[in-house]
Amino acid sequence: MQEITKETYLDWYENMFFWRKFEDKLAAVYIQQKVRGFLHLYNGQEAVLAGALHAMDLSKDKMITAYRNHVQPIGMGVDPRRVMAELYGKATGTSQGLGGSMHIFSKEHGFYGGHGIVGGQIPLGAGMAFGDKYNETGGVTLCFFGDGAARQGSLHETFNMAMNWKLPVVFVCENNGYAMGTSVERTANHTDIWKLGLGYEMPCGPVDGMNPIKVAEAFDEAIQRARRGDGPTFLEMKTYRYRGHSMSDAQHYRTKDEVIEYQKIDPITQVKNIILENNYATEEEIEDIDKRVKELVSECEKFAEESPFPEKSLMYDAVYEQEDYPFLEHKV
């Protein structure tokens, strides 16, 4: 793994703080009904993405995840202005405004969604890894899903095939404690989700998902294993989300005290403390980073606000590749 340096911590802080503020802005404009539909926020889970990106080779590795997917493409290199525009349903968005919150996508940057079907991305992630093995690209796929999706039958079928074929894939359960509003304790007879890998003799284990250092170390080991041709790994990232499952979630299933306890180990605060303790930056320099982040968020909002909505005819062009598709009556 590449060394974790002063620059790493500063990048982690700026990136995670930006992801947090980017989604805080989304929450605000959602209330104003500028963003419609569902909106699932990543607040609290940023260390998982930060650590993963540190271990990845973005020139050939890929990522696929569920519907809590706004900041991952930004981390992979997608212009954040286009991501916000997509949530606004604007033509300048990553999918020309047709995908929205749950379906951000960028093949160019190795980000393959954004999937609204719970657990639907798990077999797809294995398929992507199969493609890399078949074509000998040397790439590794990181396949993320939540604790709720870990109960899907497709996970077991995928794990079996991935181990059988020694696919270059890292399966990652971001266990934030709740499948929508149902606690992990209520979804199965066991609470150590990582142990699901044992039945397939897949290397697996738990990771402190609130600490980007621990995350980076775990991902590095798993990615190197996959790149060597030794097959998949299953990591359970024990993390937490500070907001509800989606913006419509009243969060009656947990207490405010529980949220406060997890905020004491906020990944952004952890990294900021390391920076200050090691004199990697002064308080004034941190404030400059904060100001820069907030300016970029405002720029993203302005871009989305001023972008045009797509033409209605686009939905036909985007859905049907064949121009003379039968049974299609095109009326606009």
C-alpha positions as CSV (number, residue, x, y, z in Angstrom):
1,M,0.0,0.0,0.0
2,Q,1.2,3.5,-0.7
3,E,2.3,5.3,2.4
4,I,-0.2,7.3,4.4
5,T,1.5,10.7,4.6
6,K,0.8,14.2,5.7
7,E,-0.7,14.8,2.2
8,T,-2.9,11.8,2.6
9,Y,-4.4,13.1,5.8
10,L,-5.0,16.6,4.3
11,D,-6.6,15.1,1.2
12,W,-8.7,12.8,3.3
13,Y,-9.9,15.8,5.4
14,E,-10.7,18.0,2.4
15,N,-12.4,15.2,0.5
16,M,-14.5,13.8,3.3
17,F,-15.5,17.3,4.4
18,F,-16.5,18.1,0.9
19,W,-18.6,14.9,0.6
20,R,-20.3,15.8,3.8
21,K,-21.1,19.4,2.8
22,F,-22.1,18.4,-0.7
23,E,-24.8,16.1,0.8
24,D,-25.8,18.6,3.4
25,K,-26.6,20.9,0.5
26,L,-28.6,18.2,-1.2
27,A,-30.6,17.7,2.0
28,A,-31.4,21.4,2.0
29,V,-32.5,21.6,-1.6
30,Y,-34.5,18.4,-1.3
31,I,-36.6,20.2,1.4
32,Q,-37.1,23.0,-1.2
33,Q,-38.2,20.3,-3.7
34,K,-35.5,21.1,-6.1
35,V,-34.3,17.4,-5.8
36,R,-37.2,14.9,-6.1
37,G,-37.8,11.3,-5.4
38,F,-35.7,9.4,-2.9
39,L,-32.5,10.7,-1.4
40,H,-30.2,8.5,0.6
41,L,-27.3,10.3,2.3
42,Y,-23.8,9.0,3.2
43,N,-23.1,11.2,6.2
44,G,-20.9,9.3,8.7
45,Q,-19.7,6.6,6.3
46,E,-17.1,8.7,4.5
47,A,-14.1,6.8,5.9
48,V,-15.1,3.7,3.9
49,L,-14.8,5.6,0.6
50,A,-11.7,7.5,1.6
51,G,-9.8,4.4,2.7
52,A,-10.9,2.4,-0.4
53,L,-9.7,5.1,-2.8
54,H,-6.3,5.2,-1.1
55,A,-5.8,1.5,-1.9
56,M,-7.3,1.5,-5.4
57,D,-5.6,1.9,-8.8
58,L,-8.1,4.3,-10.5
59,S,-6.5,3.6,-13.9
60,K,-8.0,0.1,-13.9
61,D,-10.1,-0.7,-10.8
62,K,-13.8,-0.3,-10.8
63,M,-16.5,0.4,-8.2
64,I,-20.2,-0.6,-8.0
65,T,-22.6,0.2,-5.1
66,A,-26.2,0.6,-4.1
67,Y,-28.4,3.8,-4.0
68,R,-26.4,5.7,-1.4
69,N,-24.1,6.7,-4.2
70,H,-23.6,10.4,-4.6
71,V,-20.0,10.9,-3.3
72,Q,-18.4,7.7,-4.6
73,P,-18.3,8.9,-8.2
74,I,-16.9,12.2,-7.1
75,G,-14.1,10.3,-5.3
76,M,-13.5,8.3,-8.5
77,G,-13.0,11.5,-10.5
78,V,-16.5,12.5,-11.7
79,D,-17.1,16.3,-11.8
80,P,-19.2,17.0,-8.7
81,R,-21.2,19.7,-10.6
82,R,-22.5,17.0,-13.0
83,V,-23.4,14.8,-10.0
84,M,-25.5,17.6,-8.5
85,A,-27.0,18.4,-11.8
86,E,-28.1,14.7,-12.1
87,L,-29.9,14.9,-8.8
88,Y,-31.6,18.1,-10.1
89,G,-32.7,16.1,-13.2
90,K,-30.8,18.4,-15.5
91,A,-29.4,17.7,-18.9
92,T,-25.8,18.4,-17.7
93,G,-26.0,15.5,-15.2
94,T,-24.1,12.3,-15.4
95,S,-27.0,10.5,-17.0
96,Q,-28.5,13.6,-18.7
97,G,-30.9,14.0,-15.8
98,L,-32.6,10.7,-16.5
99,G,-31.1,8.6,-13.6
100,G,-31.4,10.8,-10.6
101,S,-30.3,10.2,-7.1
102,M,-30.1,6.4,-7.1
103,H,-28.5,5.9,-10.5
104,I,-25.3,7.9,-10.8
105,F,-23.0,6.3,-13.4
106,S,-19.7,6.9,-15.2
107,K,-18.0,4.2,-17.2
108,E,-15.3,6.7,-18.0
109,H,-14.3,6.9,-14.4
110,G,-14.9,3.2,-13.5
111,F,-18.1,3.9,-11.5
112,Y,-20.9,1.5,-12.5
113,G,-23.7,2.7,-10.3
114,G,-25.9,3.4,-8.3
115,H,-28.5,0.6,-8.2
116,G,-32.0,0.9,-6.7
117,I,-32.7,-2.8,-6.5
118,V,-31.5,-4.0,-3.1
119,G,-28.6,-6.4,-3.6
120,G,-28.9,-6.1,-7.4
121,Q,-25.4,-4.9,-7.7
122,I,-23.8,-7.9,-6.0
123,P,-24.0,-10.4,-9.0
124,L,-23.2,-7.4,-11.4
125,G,-20.0,-6.7,-9.4
126,A,-18.9,-10.3,-9.9
127,G,-19.7,-10.1,-13.6
128,M,-17.5,-7.1,-13.9
129,A,-14.7,-8.9,-12.2
130,F,-15.2,-11.9,-14.5
131,G,-14.8,-9.5,-17.4
132,D,-11.5,-8.2,-16.0
133,K,-10.2,-11.8,-15.5
134,Y,-11.3,-12.9,-18.9
135,N,-9.7,-9.9,-20.6
136,E,-6.6,-9.9,-18.3
137,T,-6.9,-6.2,-17.5
138,G,-5.4,-6.6,-14.0
139,G,-8.3,-4.6,-12.6
140,V,-10.2,-5.3,-9.4
141,T,-13.8,-4.6,-8.7
142,L,-15.0,-3.2,-5.4
143,C,-18.6,-4.3,-4.9
144,F,-20.4,-2.4,-2.0
145,F,-23.8,-3.2,-0.4
146,G,-25.6,-2.7,2.9
147,D,-26.4,-4.9,5.8
148,G,-29.9,-5.4,4.5
149,A,-28.7,-6.5,1.1
150,A,-26.5,-9.1,2.8
151,R,-29.6,-11.1,3.4
152,Q,-30.4,-11.5,-0.3
153,G,-30.1,-15.0,-1.9
154,S,-28.2,-13.6,-4.8
155,L,-25.3,-12.9,-2.4
156,H,-24.8,-16.6,-1.7
157,E,-25.0,-17.6,-5.4
158,T,-22.5,-14.8,-6.2
159,F,-20.1,-15.7,-3.4
160,N,-20.1,-19.4,-4.6
161,M,-19.3,-18.5,-8.2
162,A,-16.7,-15.8,-7.3
163,M,-14.8,-18.3,-5.2
164,N,-15.1,-21.1,-7.7
165,W,-13.7,-18.9,-10.5
166,K,-11.3,-16.9,-8.2
167,L,-12.7,-13.6,-9.5
168,P,-10.8,-10.4,-8.8
169,V,-13.5,-8.8,-6.6
170,V,-13.7,-7.3,-3.1
171,F,-17.2,-7.6,-1.6
172,V,-17.9,-4.9,1.0
173,C,-20.8,-4.8,3.4
174,E,-21.2,-1.3,4.7
175,N,-22.9,-2.2,8.0
176,N,-24.4,1.0,9.3
177,G,-26.6,-0.9,11.8
178,Y,-29.9,-0.7,10.0
179,A,-31.6,-2.1,6.9
180,M,-33.9,0.9,6.4
181,G,-35.3,0.9,10.0
182,T,-34.6,-2.7,10.9
183,S,-31.6,-3.4,13.1
184,V,-29.0,-6.0,12.2
185,E,-30.0,-8.0,15.4
186,R,-33.6,-8.4,14.0
187,T,-32.6,-9.6,10.5
188,A,-30.7,-12.8,11.3
189,N,-29.6,-15.2,14.0
190,H,-26.1,-13.8,13.8
191,T,-24.8,-10.2,13.9
192,D,-21.2,-10.8,12.5
193,I,-22.1,-10.4,8.8
194,W,-18.5,-11.0,7.7
195,K,-18.9,-14.6,8.8
196,L,-21.0,-15.3,5.7
197,G,-17.8,-15.6,3.9
198,L,-16.7,-18.6,6.0
199,G,-19.2,-20.9,4.3
200,Y,-17.4,-20.4,1.0
201,E,-13.9,-20.4,2.5
202,M,-13.6,-16.8,1.4
203,P,-11.1,-14.6,3.2
204,C,-13.2,-12.3,5.3
205,G,-13.3,-10.2,8.4
206,P,-14.6,-7.1,10.2
207,V,-13.1,-3.6,9.8
208,D,-13.5,-0.4,11.7
209,G,-15.3,1.6,9.1
210,M,-15.1,4.9,10.9
211,N,-11.3,4.9,10.6
212,P,-9.9,5.5,7.1
213,I,-6.5,4.1,8.1
214,K,-8.0,0.7,9.1
215,V,-10.1,0.8,6.0
216,A,-7.2,1.5,3.7
217,E,-5.1,-1.3,5.2
218,A,-7.9,-3.8,4.8
219,F,-8.7,-2.8,1.3
220,D,-5.0,-2.9,0.3
221,E,-4.7,-6.5,1.5
222,A,-7.9,-7.6,-0.3
223,I,-7.1,-5.8,-3.6
224,Q,-3.6,-7.2,-3.7
225,R,-5.0,-10.7,-3.1
226,A,-7.4,-10.2,-6.0
227,R,-4.7,-8.8,-8.3
228,R,-2.5,-11.8,-7.6
229,G,-5.2,-14.1,-8.9
230,D,-6.1,-15.5,-5.4
231,G,-9.7,-14.6,-5.6
232,P,-12.3,-12.5,-3.7
233,T,-12.4,-11.1,-0.1
234,F,-15.4,-10.2,1.9
235,L,-15.1,-7.2,4.3
236,E,-17.7,-6.0,6.8
237,M,-17.2,-2.3,7.3
238,K,-18.7,-1.4,10.7
239,T,-19.8,2.1,10.1
240,Y,-22.8,4.4,10.9
241,R,-25.1,6.9,9.2
242,Y,-26.0,10.0,11.0
243,R,-29.1,10.7,8.9
244,G,-32.1,8.5,8.3
245,H,-32.2,5.8,5.6
246,S,-33.6,8.4,3.3
247,M,-34.9,11.9,3.7
248,S,-38.4,10.5,4.4
249,D,-37.1,8.5,7.4
250,A,-38.3,9.7,10.8
251,Q,-35.7,7.5,12.5
252,H,-38.0,6.3,15.3
253,Y,-36.0,3.1,15.6
254,R,-33.0,4.7,17.3
255,T,-32.3,7.3,20.0
256,K,-30.5,10.6,19.7
257,D,-28.0,9.4,22.2
258,E,-27.0,6.6,19.9
259,V,-26.3,9.0,17.1
260,I,-24.3,11.3,19.5
261,E,-22.1,8.4,20.6
262,Y,-21.1,7.7,17.0
263,Q,-20.5,11.3,16.3
264,K,-17.8,11.2,18.9
265,I,-15.8,8.9,16.5
266,D,-16.8,10.9,13.3
267,P,-14.2,10.0,10.6
268,I,-13.7,13.7,9.7
269,T,-13.0,14.7,13.2
270,Q,-10.6,11.8,13.7
271,V,-8.6,12.9,10.7
272,K,-8.7,16.6,11.7
273,N,-7.3,15.7,15.1
274,I,-4.4,13.7,13.6
275,I,-3.6,16.7,11.3
276,L,-3.6,19.1,14.3
277,E,-1.7,16.8,16.7
278,N,1.1,16.2,14.1
279,N,1.2,19.9,13.0
280,Y,0.4,18.9,9.4
281,A,-1.7,22.1,9.3
282,T,-2.7,25.0,11.5
283,E,-6.3,25.9,12.5
284,E,-6.1,28.7,10.0
285,E,-5.1,26.4,7.2
286,I,-8.0,24.1,8.2
287,E,-10.3,27.0,8.0
288,D,-9.0,27.8,4.5
289,I,-9.8,24.2,3.4
290,D,-13.3,24.6,4.9
291,K,-13.8,27.8,3.0
292,R,-12.6,26.2,-0.3
293,V,-15.0,23.3,0.2
294,K,-18.0,25.5,0.8
295,E,-17.2,27.6,-2.2
296,L,-17.0,24.4,-4.4
297,V,-20.4,23.3,-3.0
298,S,-21.9,26.6,-3.9
299,E,-20.4,26.3,-7.4
300,C,-22.0,22.9,-7.8
301,E,-25.4,24.3,-6.7
302,K,-25.1,27.2,-9.1
303,F,-24.2,24.9,-12.0
304,A,-27.2,22.6,-11.3
305,E,-29.6,25.5,-10.8
306,E,-28.6,27.2,-14.1
307,S,-28.5,24.0,-16.2
308,P,-31.5,23.3,-18.5
309,F,-33.8,20.3,-18.1
310,P,-33.5,17.6,-20.8
311,E,-35.7,17.6,-23.9
312,K,-38.6,15.1,-23.5
313,S,-37.6,13.4,-26.7
314,L,-34.3,12.3,-25.0
315,M,-36.0,9.6,-23.0
316,Y,-36.7,7.7,-26.3
317,D,-33.1,8.2,-27.6
318,A,-31.6,7.0,-24.2
319,V,-33.8,4.0,-23.7
320,Y,-34.0,2.5,-27.2
321,E,-30.7,2.1,-29.1
322,Q,-32.6,0.8,-32.2
323,E,-34.1,3.8,-34.0
324,D,-36.9,1.8,-35.6
325,Y,-37.7,-0.2,-32.4
326,P,-41.0,-2.1,-33.0
327,F,-44.1,-1.4,-30.9
328,L,-42.8,2.1,-30.1
329,E,-45.1,5.0,-30.8
330,H,-43.1,8.2,-30.6
331,K,-45.3,11.1,-29.7
332,V,-43.9,14.2,-28.0
